[in-house]
Amino acid sequence: MTDLFSPITMGALSLPNRIAMAPMTRNRSPGGVPTALNAEYYAQRASAGLLIAEGTVPDPSGYGYMDIPGLHDARTQEGWRGVARAVKARGGHIFVQLMHMGRISHPDFLGGAQPVAPSALQAPGQVWTHAGQKDHGTPRALAAEEVAPLAATYGRAAALAVEAGLDGVEIHGANGYLISQFLASNTNRRTDEWGGSLEKRARFLLAATDAAIAAIGGGRVGVRLSPGSTFNDIHDEDPEATHAFAIAELAKRPIAYLHILDSRPGWDVAAQARRLFGGTLMLNGGFDRARADAAIASGAAEMVSFGTPFIANPDLPARLRADAPLAPADTATFYRGGAEGYTDYPPLAA
Ligand SMILES: Cc1cc2nc3c(=O)[nH]c(=O)nc-3n(C[C@H](O)[C@H](O)[C@H](O)COP(=O)(O)O)c2cc1C
């Protein structure tokens, strides 16, 4: 029987199990450059079938949280080279998630410049900056001629990733960041070829995905979506139709996997994705071993990603396999700190 521990061929990779580590921002890469501590953290978790490293900015205009990594120049690439080397030394596989934050930013992260977004609509709420909590900045709408070059930065970052020794990239189309701001009708009020109909709202997602495919091949490109999520003030007029279109378009492309964050009560997001997407489907959101095995055995998904369980359980696959209890994570150190709450969670005693 196929379960979480069955090997799988996913795109260009052969993975030893179907457990992925979901991308998680940990705010420990000052200046956008991954460090030796980040390399140690990912290497500790290399027994995952696939590590998906945290949201990483493909262009300097995409920063918006403190000390998150980038991948857009020689310095940031060098940091990722160290991460790739450490993970490979443990026999692991690692993608990096490409995240441009769009309007969920603040001029403090952008040298005083305004954040960019599909439309000039400020997000409610606040963001942590080095000078404390501040309201999200009011973005400026991208000019029509700026949009395609911004999508192309996902291709450039993908090329830098593979050159640095990473296995591929995940396009972050979830959770209300730039791509999801283009997808949703409340954040995309454009009337040019990048907004309006759902086909036009999906264009940026597809352009970014196609840029990455052209750069490194579809077998090294995954895409993440969060259908129906309202995180970061996303309120699409018809999220089911928007995502049905986006998923059907992605299904025409030779991508390595589609990663669905299923957080929407009352609409079977996972079943919609399964119906429309015949490739490797990865599900995420509150899974434990029993639910994950059931999803794989039933064919609802080929892979399952785990987020928070990986924070405090670096050897999560071994613990799941042994049905060992999971250590609880300390939420106070999710988004700050050095080694504490990061690389100091021990594996199970041998
Ligand atoms: C500390 C933390 C940081 C996160 N950062 C990201 C991120 O950078 N990109 C992303 O797509 N999701 C991010 N997420 C969401 C997780 O990838 C995942 O979807 C969520 O934790 C639900 O999965 P779980 O129930 O297995 O934890 C983050 C979650 C946590 C707890």
The ligand as a Tripos MOL2 file, in Angstrom:
@<TRIPOS>MOLECULE
LIG
   31    33     1     0     0
SMALL
NO_CHARGES

@<TRIPOS>ATOM
      1 C1          6.2100   30.3640   11.4820 C.3       1 LIG1
      2 C2          5.4480   30.1710   10.2130 C.ar      1 LIG1
      3 C3          5.8840   30.7820    9.0500 C.ar      1 LIG1
      4 C4          5.2170   30.5630    7.8300 C.ar      1 LIG1
      5 N1          5.7280   31.1220    6.6790 N.ar      1 LIG1
      6 C5          5.2090   30.7780    5.4710 C.ar      1 LIG1
      7 C6          5.8510   31.1740    4.2600 C.ar      1 LIG1
      8 O1          6.9170   31.8090    4.2330 O.2       1 LIG1
      9 N2          5.2630   30.8040    3.0930 N.ar      1 LIG1
     10 C7          4.0860   30.0860    3.0610 C.ar      1 LIG1
     11 O2          3.5820   29.7750    1.9720 O.2       1 LIG1
     12 N3          3.4790   29.6750    4.2040 N.ar      1 LIG1
     13 C8          4.0230   29.9840    5.3960 C.ar      1 LIG1
     14 N4          3.4520   29.4980    6.5560 N.ar      1 LIG1
     15 C9          2.3100   28.5640    6.4640 C.3       1 LIG1
     16 C10         2.8110   27.1120    6.4840 C.3       1 LIG1
     17 O3          3.5500   26.8120    5.3120 O.3       1 LIG1
     18 C11         1.6320   26.1150    6.5780 C.3       1 LIG1
     19 O4          0.7780   26.3510    5.4920 O.3       1 LIG1
     20 C12         0.8600   26.2450    7.8770 C.3       1 LIG1
     21 O5          1.7220   26.2360    9.0060 O.3       1 LIG1
     22 C13        -0.1740   25.1100    8.0180 C.3       1 LIG1
     23 O6          0.4790   23.8440    8.0310 O.3       1 LIG1
     24 P1          0.6360   23.0220    9.4200 P.3       1 LIG1
     25 O7         -0.7590   22.8510    9.9420 O.co2     1 LIG1
     26 O8          1.2790   21.7320    9.0480 O.co2     1 LIG1
     27 O9          1.4650   23.8860   10.3170 O.co2     1 LIG1
     28 C14         4.0690   29.7380    7.7830 C.ar      1 LIG1
     29 C15         3.6070   29.1410    8.9730 C.ar      1 LIG1
     30 C16         4.2910   29.3340   10.1630 C.ar      1 LIG1
     31 C17         3.7880   28.6320   11.4010 C.3       1 LIG1
@<TRIPOS>BOND
     1     1     2 1
     2     2     3 ar
     3     2    30 ar
     4     3     4 ar
     5     4     5 ar
     6     4    28 ar
     7     5     6 ar
     8     6     7 ar
     9     6    13 1
    10     7     8 2
    11     7     9 ar
    12     9    10 ar
    13    10    11 2
    14    10    12 ar
    15    12    13 ar
    16    13    14 ar
    17    14    15 1
    18    14    28 ar
    19    15    16 1
    20    16    17 1
    21    16    18 1
    22    18    19 1
    23    18    20 1
    24    20    21 1
    25    20    22 1
    26    22    23 1
    27    23    24 1
    28    24    25 2
    29    24    26 1
    30    24    27 1
    31    28    29 ar
    32    29    30 ar
    33    30    31 1
@<TRIPOS>SUBSTRUCTURE
     1 LIG1         1 GROUP 0 **** ****
